[in-house]
Amino acid sequence: MHVPAPIVAVPWQGETEPCGEGQRDAAWRPRPAHWNEVLEVFKEVAVHATTSADLNEILTVIGSRLCHLLGVKRCSVYLRRDDGKFQGAAGWSATEGDIGDKIRILVSGIEGDRFTQDIVESRSAVLVVNAQQDPRTIHKTMVRWRVRDMLGVPLVFAGEVIGIIYVDNEQDPHVYDPVQIEVAELFGSLAALVVQQAVLHNRLRAQAIQLTRQKRTLEHLTNVHEQLVRAVLEGADLNRAVQMLSGLLNRPVVLYNPRFDVMAWAAPPGMAMQSAPVIPERVLKMPSVAAVINELNADRPSAIVPPTLAVGLGSRHLLCVLMTEGRPAGYLGVVEIGRAITDLDTKIAEQGAVVMALQVLSERRQIEAEGQAREDFLSDLLRGTRDEEQLMRRAPQFGIDLRSPYVLVRFCYADGQPATPRTARRAVLARALGRGLGMPEPPVIGVPGSDIALVRLTGGSEPAALRRVRRRLEALLRELSAKFKIEKVLVSSVCRRVGDFPLAHREIRELEELTTAFNWSRGLLFADDLGLFRLIVNSNRLKEAVRFATDFVRPLARYDESTGGQLVETLRAYVQAEGQVRGAAELLGVHENTIRYRLAKMREVGSLDPHRMDMLLTARLAFQILDFASGGPLGQASGPAVPAAGSQVV
């Protein structure tokens, strides 16, 4: 047995003997029940049902009236649930009055409750005598409620048991004769009509309340949506949109990018916050939180990140995803400060996330359009497909001053197609160049397998500016070569006027072809590093150049191999010292007479006269070709060995 719920007790109005002091037991004896009494009591129940919208109150009246009809002290009313069990709904006791609070936590029809099962299967009243011993009852419940004898009365509607009224006389014995059982069943069948009507009315009333609440919520959400959309259409940026949403929610709001870097944040005026109340990175990396974030999408736009004091998260965060083009464009975090986050807060935040996603997409489209316009301009500039006047006029809108000197810097990638998205890669290159050179980010354009940056030479003389560019590019290579698989960086000659850019563009393109043909991948190469070798860049006679250089130094190399001499090294140092004996001696750390002796030996071995200007120029060019072919430093005194006779470089 399980017991009843709250309701107002109604005194018995049938014919009874006066009950004075000492006559209480006699008043509760079974008395004959007439059918007209049942009808009169039911009328009273029906009238009460029409004047009250409280289902619990109606059920309590029904149970208490059945107690009066049968002359017992207690009842409990249960209603059928969707799972077939019966949930306590109301209760009444002659000694305590409304006991609904005790009954509503109880459930009947559970496993082992054969008493309830018999009532449901028979759809008729079932009597249990000595309930604490009867095998059909839950004994511990009978003992706790001190039940002696109990009658279970079904509420049958349309052939289904929709509820059960349990009546008992507490610990006092009570005889339920056949007439009383018939009265109980009759009253139960009539009460079932009232109960069904009250349940339906209560359900409809709850639905009406829910619809009204949903209507108000929808109106509020529509108003919020209109405010945010209107603000965006009037030119509000993401910062302003976040401030508006924070004011509407009266909570701190944080806007993250897809990597959870803070893009914008705001807090209500009353909350003095020094920094954004972000979700700590340690929380984001927790497997449970990461799984929730990964599952956010258009169908599941929000989730709650619970507080985790151990890793520095003291409040719950509502996290909403900004979806654009089928993937997250960012996240919106709402911090639970003060009152708990409600469903309405969640819906408002989701609306805000949708509007901000549209704003992010709009800004992205604008950036892409501006980037495309800039790339078109750079393409025209590098290819020389527009007249100079038009290019000069358009350049300032892209942050380019064509009155200043520039160099073209070409970043060549090892596999021709780095894994990093090209837009993101170019943005990183531009930021790194601008930061390292202390200047605005230079424009970067993409070409197949490479990116080209236009770097302005500023501050002091051109040589000083070029030295700064060289230092920055060397640092950039160390910093980014592994991440972006940068194989080499090529720098053009200085562009001092508009007409120089197409020439410089062709120059570094040919320079790339040359370095590829020679398998040169030393990292950084300026076109000016080549000196006379730049003539070969345009000759396309690379094999002949290497053969010429090899033949030029072969006699000296053979002499060195056979005698252990250092004629090749001496000639290299002599060229680097610009034909000065003293300078060559200092480079090699030997006496000047040693240099003079070796120069004389060169005339004897190779028929080379180092004192002739044309011979020095030829030697310089030969060493540049050989150094370039072997991937070594250009024009250094301590270069690599000269290729052996008969070897093939190209």
C-alpha positions as CSV (number, residue, x, y, z in Angstrom):
1,M,0.0,0.0,0.0
2,H,1.1,3.6,-0.6
3,V,-0.7,6.5,0.9
4,P,-2.5,9.8,-0.1
5,A,-2.1,13.5,-0.8
6,P,-3.3,17.0,0.4
7,I,-6.9,18.3,0.3
8,V,-9.6,20.1,2.3
9,A,-11.6,17.8,4.6
10,V,-15.4,17.9,4.1
11,P,-17.6,16.8,7.0
12,W,-20.0,13.9,6.5
13,Q,-23.6,15.2,5.6
14,G,-25.5,11.9,5.6
15,E,-27.8,10.6,8.4
16,T,-25.8,9.7,11.5
17,E,-26.4,9.4,15.1
18,P,-25.3,12.4,17.2
19,C,-21.7,11.9,18.3
20,G,-20.9,13.3,21.7
21,E,-18.1,12.7,24.2
22,G,-17.6,8.9,24.5
23,Q,-19.7,8.2,21.4
24,R,-16.8,8.6,18.8
25,D,-16.4,4.8,18.2
26,A,-20.1,4.4,17.6
27,A,-20.1,7.2,15.1
28,W,-17.5,5.4,12.9
29,R,-19.3,2.0,12.9
30,P,-20.5,0.8,9.5
31,R,-23.8,2.2,8.7
32,P,-26.2,1.3,5.9
33,A,-25.5,3.3,2.8
34,H,-28.3,4.1,0.5
35,W,-27.8,4.6,-3.2
36,N,-29.4,8.1,-3.0
37,E,-26.7,9.0,-0.4
38,V,-24.1,8.0,-3.0
39,L,-25.7,10.2,-5.6
40,E,-26.0,13.1,-3.2
41,V,-22.4,12.8,-2.2
42,F,-21.4,12.6,-5.9
43,K,-23.4,15.7,-6.7
44,E,-21.4,17.5,-4.0
45,V,-18.2,16.2,-5.5
46,A,-19.3,17.3,-9.0
47,V,-20.3,20.7,-7.9
48,H,-16.9,21.1,-6.2
49,A,-15.1,20.0,-9.3
50,T,-16.9,22.7,-11.3
51,T,-15.8,25.4,-8.9
52,S,-12.2,24.4,-8.4
53,A,-9.4,24.1,-10.9
54,D,-7.0,22.5,-8.4
55,L,-6.8,18.8,-9.3
56,N,-5.2,17.9,-5.9
57,E,-8.1,19.6,-4.1
58,I,-10.7,17.7,-6.2
59,L,-9.0,14.4,-5.6
60,T,-8.9,15.1,-1.8
61,V,-12.6,15.9,-1.8
62,I,-13.3,12.6,-3.6
63,G,-11.2,10.5,-1.2
64,S,-12.6,12.2,1.9
65,R,-16.2,11.7,0.7
66,L,-15.6,8.0,0.1
67,C,-14.2,7.8,3.7
68,H,-17.4,9.3,5.0
69,L,-19.6,7.0,3.0
70,L,-17.8,3.9,4.3
71,G,-17.2,5.2,7.8
72,V,-13.4,4.9,7.7
73,K,-10.7,7.3,8.8
74,R,-8.2,7.6,6.0
75,C,-7.7,7.5,2.2
76,S,-5.1,8.0,-0.5
77,V,-5.7,8.7,-4.2
78,Y,-3.2,7.6,-6.9
79,L,-3.3,8.4,-10.6
80,R,-1.9,6.2,-13.4
81,R,1.4,7.2,-15.0
82,D,2.6,6.5,-18.5
83,D,4.7,3.6,-17.3
84,G,1.7,1.8,-15.8
85,K,2.6,2.6,-12.2
86,F,0.4,4.8,-10.0
87,Q,1.7,8.1,-8.5
88,G,0.4,9.4,-5.2
89,A,-1.8,12.5,-5.8
90,A,-3.9,13.3,-2.8
91,G,-4.7,12.1,0.7
92,W,-7.0,12.7,3.7
93,S,-7.1,11.6,7.3
94,A,-9.8,12.1,9.9
95,T,-7.1,12.8,12.5
96,E,-4.6,14.9,10.4
97,G,-6.8,16.3,7.7
98,D,-4.9,16.9,4.4
99,I,-2.0,14.4,4.1
100,G,-1.3,15.0,0.4
101,D,2.4,16.0,1.0
102,K,3.1,12.5,2.4
103,I,1.2,10.7,-0.4
104,R,2.7,12.6,-3.4
105,I,6.1,11.0,-2.8
106,L,4.7,7.5,-3.0
107,V,4.2,5.1,-5.9
108,S,2.0,2.0,-6.0
109,G,2.0,-0.9,-8.6
110,I,5.7,-1.5,-8.1
111,E,7.3,-4.9,-8.1
112,G,5.9,-7.1,-5.3
113,D,2.7,-5.0,-5.0
114,R,0.2,-7.8,-6.0
115,F,-2.6,-5.9,-4.2
116,T,-2.5,-3.1,-6.8
117,Q,-2.1,-5.7,-9.5
118,D,-5.3,-7.5,-8.5
119,I,-7.2,-4.2,-8.6
120,V,-6.0,-3.3,-12.1
121,E,-6.6,-6.8,-13.5
122,S,-10.1,-7.2,-12.0
123,R,-11.1,-3.5,-12.5
124,S,-13.1,-3.9,-9.2
125,A,-12.6,-3.2,-5.5
126,V,-10.3,-5.6,-3.7
127,L,-10.3,-6.0,0.1
128,V,-7.3,-6.9,2.2
129,V,-7.9,-8.1,5.7
130,N,-5.0,-7.9,8.1
131,A,-2.9,-6.0,5.5
132,Q,0.4,-6.3,7.5
133,Q,0.3,-10.1,7.0
134,D,-1.4,-10.5,3.6
135,P,1.2,-11.7,1.0
136,R,-0.2,-9.3,-1.6
137,T,0.9,-6.1,0.1
138,I,4.2,-4.4,0.7
139,H,4.5,-5.3,4.4
140,K,6.9,-2.6,5.5
141,T,4.6,0.1,4.0
142,M,1.6,-1.4,5.9
143,V,3.5,-1.4,9.1
144,R,4.8,2.2,8.7
145,W,1.3,3.5,8.0
146,R,-0.2,1.2,10.7
147,V,-2.8,-0.2,8.3
148,R,-5.0,-3.0,9.5
149,D,-7.7,-3.6,6.8
150,M,-7.7,-1.9,3.5
151,L,-10.0,-1.6,0.5
152,G,-8.7,-0.6,-2.9
153,V,-11.3,1.1,-5.2
154,P,-10.4,1.5,-8.9
155,L,-11.4,4.6,-10.9
156,V,-12.4,3.0,-14.2
157,F,-12.9,5.1,-17.3
158,A,-13.5,3.7,-20.8
159,G,-12.5,0.2,-19.5
160,E,-9.1,1.4,-18.1
161,V,-8.1,1.9,-14.5
162,I,-7.0,5.6,-14.5
163,G,-6.6,5.8,-10.7
164,I,-7.0,4.0,-7.4
165,I,-8.5,5.1,-4.0
166,Y,-7.1,3.2,-1.0
167,V,-9.2,3.5,2.1
168,D,-8.5,2.1,5.6
169,N,-9.4,2.7,9.2
170,E,-5.8,3.0,10.3
171,Q,-5.0,0.5,13.1
172,D,-8.7,0.0,14.1
173,P,-10.6,-3.0,12.6
174,H,-13.3,-2.3,10.1
175,V,-15.7,-4.7,8.5
176,Y,-16.4,-4.0,4.8
177,D,-19.6,-5.7,4.0
178,P,-20.7,-6.4,0.4
179,V,-23.0,-3.4,0.4
180,Q,-20.2,-1.1,1.3
181,I,-17.9,-2.6,-1.3
182,E,-20.7,-2.1,-3.9
183,V,-21.1,1.5,-2.7
184,A,-17.4,2.0,-3.0
185,E,-17.3,0.7,-6.6
186,L,-20.3,2.8,-7.6
187,F,-18.8,5.9,-6.1
188,G,-15.5,5.0,-7.8
189,S,-17.1,4.6,-11.2
190,L,-18.8,8.0,-10.8
191,A,-15.7,9.7,-9.4
192,A,-13.7,8.4,-12.4
193,L,-15.7,10.7,-14.7
194,V,-14.9,13.7,-12.5
195,V,-11.3,12.7,-12.2
196,Q,-10.9,12.2,-16.0
197,Q,-12.5,15.5,-16.7
198,A,-10.3,17.2,-14.0
199,V,-7.2,15.6,-15.4
200,L,-8.0,16.8,-18.9
201,H,-8.9,20.2,-17.7
202,N,-5.7,20.4,-15.7
203,R,-3.7,19.3,-18.7
204,L,-5.4,21.8,-21.0
205,R,-4.9,24.5,-18.5
206,A,-1.1,23.6,-18.2
207,Q,-0.8,23.6,-22.0
208,A,-2.5,27.0,-22.1
209,I,-0.1,28.4,-19.5
210,Q,2.8,26.9,-21.4
211,L,1.6,28.3,-24.7
212,T,1.2,31.8,-23.1
213,R,4.7,31.4,-21.6
214,Q,6.1,30.3,-25.0
215,K,4.3,33.2,-26.7
216,R,5.9,35.7,-24.3
217,T,9.3,34.1,-24.7
218,L,9.0,34.1,-28.5
219,E,8.0,37.8,-28.4
220,H,10.9,38.6,-26.1
221,L,13.3,36.6,-28.3
222,T,12.0,38.3,-31.4
223,N,12.6,41.7,-29.8
224,V,16.1,40.7,-28.8
225,H,16.8,39.4,-32.3
226,E,15.4,42.6,-33.9
227,Q,17.6,44.8,-31.6
228,L,20.8,42.9,-32.4
229,V,20.0,42.7,-36.2
230,R,19.1,46.4,-36.3
231,A,22.4,47.3,-34.5
232,V,24.4,45.3,-36.9
233,L,22.6,46.7,-39.9
234,E,23.3,50.2,-38.5
235,G,27.1,49.4,-38.5
236,A,27.7,48.0,-35.1
237,D,30.8,45.8,-34.9
238,L,31.3,42.6,-32.9
239,N,32.4,44.6,-29.8
240,R,29.2,46.6,-29.8
241,A,27.1,43.4,-30.4
242,V,28.8,41.7,-27.4
243,Q,28.1,44.8,-25.3
244,M,24.4,44.8,-26.3
245,L,24.0,41.0,-25.5
246,S,25.7,41.5,-22.2
247,G,23.2,44.2,-21.3
248,L,20.2,42.1,-22.5
249,L,21.4,39.1,-20.4
250,N,22.7,41.2,-17.5
251,R,25.7,38.8,-17.4
252,P,29.4,38.9,-18.6
253,V,29.7,37.8,-22.2
254,V,32.9,36.7,-24.0
255,L,33.3,36.2,-27.8
256,Y,36.0,33.6,-28.7
257,N,37.5,32.7,-32.1
258,P,37.7,29.0,-33.1
259,R,41.0,28.7,-31.2
260,F,39.3,30.2,-28.1
261,D,41.3,33.5,-28.3
262,V,39.3,36.4,-26.9
263,M,37.9,38.5,-29.7
264,A,35.6,40.8,-27.6
265,W,34.0,40.8,-24.2
266,A,31.7,42.9,-22.0
267,A,30.1,42.9,-18.6
268,P,27.1,44.8,-17.2
269,P,27.8,48.3,-15.8
270,G,27.4,47.1,-12.2
271,M,30.1,44.5,-12.5
272,A,33.6,46.0,-12.3
273,M,35.8,43.4,-14.1
274,Q,39.4,44.0,-15.0
275,S,39.7,41.2,-17.6
276,A,37.5,38.9,-19.6
277,P,36.1,36.0,-17.4
278,V,37.4,33.3,-19.8
279,I,37.2,29.5,-19.6
280,P,40.8,28.5,-18.6
281,E,42.7,26.5,-21.3
282,R,43.1,23.6,-18.8
283,V,39.3,23.3,-18.7
284,L,39.0,23.4,-22.5
285,K,41.5,20.5,-22.7
286,M,39.6,18.3,-20.3
287,P,38.3,15.3,-22.2
288,S,34.7,15.8,-21.0
289,V,34.6,19.5,-21.9
290,A,36.5,19.0,-25.3
291,A,33.9,16.3,-26.2
292,V,31.0,18.7,-25.5
293,I,32.7,21.5,-27.6
294,N,33.3,19.1,-30.5
295,E,29.6,18.1,-30.5
296,L,28.3,21.7,-30.8
297,N,26.7,22.3,-34.2
298,A,23.6,23.8,-35.8
299,D,21.4,21.1,-34.2
300,R,23.0,21.4,-30.8
301,P,24.0,25.1,-30.6
302,S,24.8,25.4,-26.9
303,A,26.0,23.5,-23.9
304,I,26.9,24.2,-20.2
305,V,30.5,24.0,-19.1
306,P,30.3,23.1,-15.3
307,P,32.4,24.9,-12.7
308,T,35.7,23.2,-12.0
309,L,37.4,24.9,-9.0
310,A,40.5,22.6,-9.2
311,V,41.5,24.2,-12.5
312,G,40.3,27.7,-11.9
313,L,36.7,27.8,-13.2
314,G,34.5,29.0,-10.5
315,S,31.2,29.6,-12.4
316,R,29.2,27.8,-14.9
317,H,29.6,29.0,-18.5
318,L,27.0,28.7,-21.2
319,L,28.8,28.1,-24.5
320,C,27.1,28.8,-27.8
321,V,28.7,28.0,-31.2
322,L,28.8,30.5,-34.1
323,M,28.3,28.3,-37.2
324,T,29.2,29.7,-40.6
325,E,29.4,27.6,-43.8
326,G,29.0,24.4,-41.8
327,R,31.9,24.9,-39.4
328,P,32.5,26.8,-36.1
329,A,33.5,30.4,-36.7
330,G,33.8,31.1,-32.9
331,Y,32.1,30.6,-29.6
332,L,30.0,32.8,-27.3
333,G,30.5,32.4,-23.6
334,V,27.9,33.6,-21.0
335,V,29.1,33.5,-17.4
336,E,26.6,32.5,-14.7
337,I,26.9,35.2,-12.0
338,G,24.1,35.8,-9.6
339,R,21.0,33.9,-10.6
340,A,21.1,30.6,-12.4
341,I,21.2,30.5,-16.2
342,T,17.6,29.9,-17.4
343,D,16.2,28.4,-20.7
344,L,15.3,32.0,-21.7
345,D,19.0,33.0,-21.2
346,T,20.1,30.1,-23.3
347,K,17.7,31.1,-26.1
348,I,18.8,34.7,-26.0
349,A,22.4,33.7,-26.2
350,E,21.8,31.3,-29.1
351,Q,20.0,34.2,-30.9
352,G,23.0,36.4,-30.2
353,A,25.3,33.7,-31.5
354,V,23.4,33.5,-34.8
355,V,23.5,37.2,-35.3
356,M,27.2,37.4,-34.5
357,A,27.9,34.4,-36.8
358,L,26.3,36.4,-39.6
359,Q,28.4,39.4,-38.6
360,V,31.6,37.3,-38.6
361,L,30.6,35.9,-42.1
362,S,30.0,39.4,-43.4
363,E,33.3,40.7,-42.1
364,R,35.0,37.6,-43.6
365,R,33.4,38.3,-47.0
366,Q,34.5,41.9,-46.8
367,I,38.1,41.0,-45.9
368,E,38.1,38.4,-48.8
369,A,36.7,41.1,-51.2
370,E,39.4,43.6,-50.1
371,G,42.0,40.9,-50.3
372,Q,40.9,40.0,-53.8
373,A,41.0,43.6,-54.9
374,R,44.5,44.0,-53.4
375,E,45.7,40.8,-55.1
376,D,44.3,42.1,-58.4
377,F,46.3,45.3,-57.9
378,L,49.5,43.5,-57.0
379,S,49.1,41.2,-60.0
380,D,48.7,44.3,-62.3
381,L,51.8,45.9,-60.6
382,L,54.0,42.8,-60.9
383,R,53.0,42.0,-64.5
384,G,52.9,45.6,-65.7
385,T,49.4,45.2,-67.2
386,R,48.2,48.7,-66.2
387,D,49.6,52.1,-67.0
388,E,51.8,53.7,-64.3
389,E,49.4,56.6,-63.6
390,Q,46.5,54.3,-62.8
391,L,48.7,52.1,-60.6
392,M,50.1,55.2,-58.7
393,R,46.5,56.4,-58.1
394,R,45.2,53.0,-56.8
395,A,48.3,52.1,-54.7
396,P,47.5,54.2,-51.5
397,Q,44.2,52.4,-50.9
398,F,46.2,49.2,-50.4
399,G,48.8,50.8,-48.2
400,I,51.5,51.0,-50.9
401,D,53.6,54.1,-51.6
402,L,55.1,53.7,-55.0
403,R,57.3,56.7,-54.5
404,S,59.3,54.7,-52.0
405,P,61.8,51.9,-52.8
406,Y,60.7,48.2,-52.4
407,V,62.1,44.7,-52.8
408,L,60.1,41.6,-53.7
409,V,60.5,38.7,-51.3
410,R,59.5,35.3,-52.7
411,F,58.9,32.5,-50.1
412,C,59.3,29.2,-51.9
413,Y,57.8,26.0,-50.3
414,A,59.3,22.6,-50.3
415,D,56.3,20.7,-51.5
416,G,54.7,23.5,-53.5
417,Q,51.5,23.4,-51.5
418,P,51.9,23.9,-47.7
419,A,49.2,22.4,-45.5
420,T,48.4,25.7,-43.7
421,P,45.5,27.5,-45.4
422,R,47.0,30.1,-47.8
423,T,45.1,33.1,-46.3
424,A,46.3,32.2,-42.8
425,R,49.8,31.6,-44.0
426,R,50.1,34.9,-45.7
427,A,48.7,36.7,-42.7
428,V,51.4,35.1,-40.5
429,L,54.1,36.1,-42.9
430,A,52.8,39.7,-43.1
431,R,52.6,40.0,-39.3
432,A,56.1,38.6,-38.8
433,L,57.6,40.9,-41.4
434,G,55.9,44.0,-40.1
435,R,56.8,43.2,-36.5
436,G,60.4,42.4,-37.3
437,L,60.9,45.5,-39.5
438,G,58.9,47.9,-37.3
439,M,56.5,48.8,-40.1
440,P,52.9,48.2,-41.2
441,E,52.3,44.7,-42.4
442,P,53.4,44.4,-46.1
443,P,51.0,43.1,-48.7
444,V,51.5,39.5,-49.7
445,I,50.3,37.8,-52.9
446,G,50.2,34.2,-53.8
447,V,51.6,32.5,-56.9
448,P,51.8,28.8,-57.6
449,G,54.0,27.2,-54.9
450,S,55.1,30.5,-53.5
451,D,54.1,33.8,-51.8
452,I,55.5,37.2,-52.7
453,A,55.7,40.1,-50.2
454,L,56.3,43.7,-51.2
455,V,58.7,45.0,-48.5
456,R,59.2,48.7,-48.3
457,L,62.7,49.9,-47.6
458,T,62.5,52.6,-44.8
459,G,64.8,54.3,-42.4
460,G,68.2,55.5,-43.5
461,S,70.0,54.5,-46.6
462,E,69.1,51.7,-48.9
463,P,72.1,49.5,-47.9
464,A,71.1,49.9,-44.2
465,A,67.5,49.1,-45.0
466,L,68.6,46.0,-47.0
467,R,70.7,44.8,-44.1
468,R,67.7,45.1,-41.8
469,V,65.6,43.1,-44.3
470,R,68.3,40.4,-44.5
471,R,68.4,40.1,-40.7
472,R,64.7,39.9,-40.4
473,L,64.4,37.3,-43.2
474,E,67.1,35.1,-41.6
475,A,65.2,35.2,-38.3
476,L,61.9,34.5,-40.1
477,L,63.4,31.5,-41.7
478,R,64.5,30.1,-38.4
479,E,61.1,30.8,-36.9
480,L,58.8,29.6,-39.7
481,S,60.7,27.3,-42.1
482,A,59.6,24.1,-40.3
483,K,56.0,25.2,-39.8
484,F,55.4,26.3,-43.4
485,K,58.1,24.1,-45.1
486,I,59.9,27.1,-46.5
487,E,62.7,25.8,-48.7
488,K,64.2,29.2,-49.7
489,V,63.6,32.9,-49.7
490,L,64.6,34.9,-52.8
491,V,64.9,38.7,-52.7
492,S,64.8,40.9,-55.8
493,S,66.8,44.0,-56.7
494,V,65.5,47.3,-55.4
495,C,62.4,48.6,-57.2
496,R,62.6,52.4,-57.3
497,R,59.8,53.2,-59.8
498,V,56.7,51.5,-61.1
499,G,58.4,50.0,-64.2
500,D,60.9,48.2,-62.0
501,F,58.3,45.8,-60.4
502,P,57.7,43.7,-63.5
503,L,61.4,43.4,-64.0
504,A,62.0,42.4,-60.4
505,H,59.1,39.9,-60.6
506,R,60.7,38.3,-63.6
507,E,64.1,38.4,-61.9
508,I,63.1,36.4,-58.9
509,R,61.0,34.0,-61.0
510,E,64.1,33.2,-63.1
511,L,66.2,33.1,-59.9
512,E,63.9,30.4,-58.6
513,E,64.2,28.5,-61.8
514,L,68.0,28.8,-61.5
515,T,68.2,27.6,-57.9
516,T,65.9,24.7,-58.7
517,A,68.0,23.7,-61.7
518,F,71.1,23.8,-59.4
519,N,69.3,22.1,-56.5
520,W,70.2,25.1,-54.4
521,S,68.2,25.3,-51.1
522,R,70.5,27.2,-48.8
523,G,67.6,29.4,-47.5
524,L,68.1,33.1,-48.2
525,L,69.4,34.6,-51.5
526,F,69.4,38.2,-52.6
527,A,69.6,38.8,-56.4
528,D,72.5,41.3,-55.7
529,D,74.5,38.4,-54.1
530,L,75.1,37.0,-57.6
531,G,77.0,39.9,-59.0
532,L,78.1,39.0,-62.5
533,F,76.4,35.7,-62.1
534,R,73.1,37.6,-62.7
535,L,74.0,37.6,-66.4
536,I,73.8,33.8,-66.4
537,V,70.3,34.0,-64.8
538,N,69.1,35.3,-68.1
539,S,71.2,33.2,-70.4
540,N,69.6,29.8,-69.8
541,R,73.0,28.2,-70.6
542,L,73.6,26.7,-67.2
543,K,75.5,23.5,-68.2
544,E,77.9,25.5,-70.3
545,A,78.5,27.9,-67.4
546,V,79.4,25.1,-65.1
547,R,81.7,23.5,-67.7
548,F,83.4,26.8,-68.2
549,A,84.0,27.4,-64.5
550,T,85.2,23.8,-63.9
551,D,87.6,24.0,-66.9
552,F,88.9,27.4,-65.6
553,V,90.1,26.1,-62.2
554,R,90.9,22.5,-63.2
555,P,94.6,23.1,-63.7
556,L,95.0,24.6,-60.2
557,A,92.8,21.9,-58.6
558,R,94.9,19.1,-60.2
559,Y,98.1,20.8,-58.9
560,D,96.6,21.0,-55.4
561,E,95.6,17.4,-55.5
562,S,99.0,16.2,-56.6
563,T,101.2,18.4,-54.4
564,G,98.9,19.4,-51.5
565,G,99.2,23.0,-52.6
566,Q,96.6,25.7,-52.0
567,L,96.4,27.5,-55.3
568,V,92.6,27.4,-55.6
569,E,92.1,28.7,-52.1
570,T,94.7,31.4,-52.7
571,L,93.0,32.5,-55.9
572,R,89.7,32.6,-54.2
573,A,91.1,34.8,-51.4
574,Y,92.9,37.0,-53.9
575,V,89.6,37.6,-55.8
576,Q,87.7,38.3,-52.6
577,A,90.5,40.8,-51.5
578,E,89.9,42.6,-54.9
579,G,93.4,41.8,-56.2
580,Q,95.2,43.0,-53.0
581,V,98.1,40.8,-51.9
582,R,97.9,42.1,-48.3
583,G,94.2,41.5,-48.1
584,A,94.6,37.9,-49.4
585,A,97.4,37.2,-46.9
586,E,95.2,38.4,-44.0
587,L,92.3,36.3,-45.1
588,L,94.5,33.1,-45.3
589,G,96.7,34.0,-42.3
590,V,100.0,33.7,-44.3
591,H,102.9,36.0,-45.2
592,E,102.5,38.3,-48.2
593,N,105.5,36.6,-50.0
594,T,103.6,33.3,-49.8
595,I,100.7,34.9,-51.7
596,R,103.2,36.3,-54.3
597,Y,104.8,32.9,-54.7
598,R,101.5,31.1,-55.2
599,L,100.3,33.8,-57.8
600,A,103.5,33.1,-59.8
601,K,102.9,29.4,-59.6
602,M,99.4,30.0,-61.1
603,R,101.0,31.6,-64.2
604,E,103.3,28.6,-64.5
605,V,100.6,25.8,-63.8
606,G,97.5,27.2,-65.4
607,S,98.7,30.0,-67.7
608,L,96.6,32.4,-65.5
609,D,97.8,35.9,-64.9
610,P,96.0,37.1,-61.7
611,H,97.3,40.6,-62.2
612,R,95.1,41.1,-65.3
613,M,91.7,42.7,-64.6
614,D,89.8,40.5,-67.1
615,M,91.3,37.4,-65.4
616,L,90.1,38.6,-62.0
617,L,86.6,39.1,-63.3
618,T,86.6,35.7,-64.9
619,A,87.9,34.1,-61.7
620,R,85.2,35.8,-59.6
621,L,82.5,34.6,-62.0
622,A,83.9,31.0,-62.0
623,F,83.9,30.8,-58.2
624,Q,80.3,32.1,-58.1
625,I,79.2,29.5,-60.5
626,L,80.9,26.7,-58.7
627,D,79.7,27.8,-55.3
628,F,76.2,28.2,-56.5
629,A,76.3,24.8,-58.2
630,S,77.5,23.1,-55.0
631,G,75.0,24.9,-52.8
632,G,77.8,26.7,-50.9
633,P,78.2,30.4,-49.9
634,L,78.7,32.8,-52.7
635,G,82.1,34.3,-53.0
636,Q,83.5,33.3,-49.6
637,A,87.2,32.5,-49.1
638,S,86.5,29.2,-47.5
639,G,84.2,27.7,-50.0
640,P,83.6,24.0,-50.8
641,A,86.0,22.0,-52.9
642,V,85.9,22.5,-56.7
643,P,84.0,19.7,-58.5
644,A,86.4,17.1,-59.8
645,A,87.1,16.8,-63.5
646,G,84.4,15.0,-65.3
647,S,81.8,15.4,-62.6
648,Q,78.3,16.6,-63.6
649,V,76.6,19.4,-61.6
650,V,73.6,20.0,-63.8
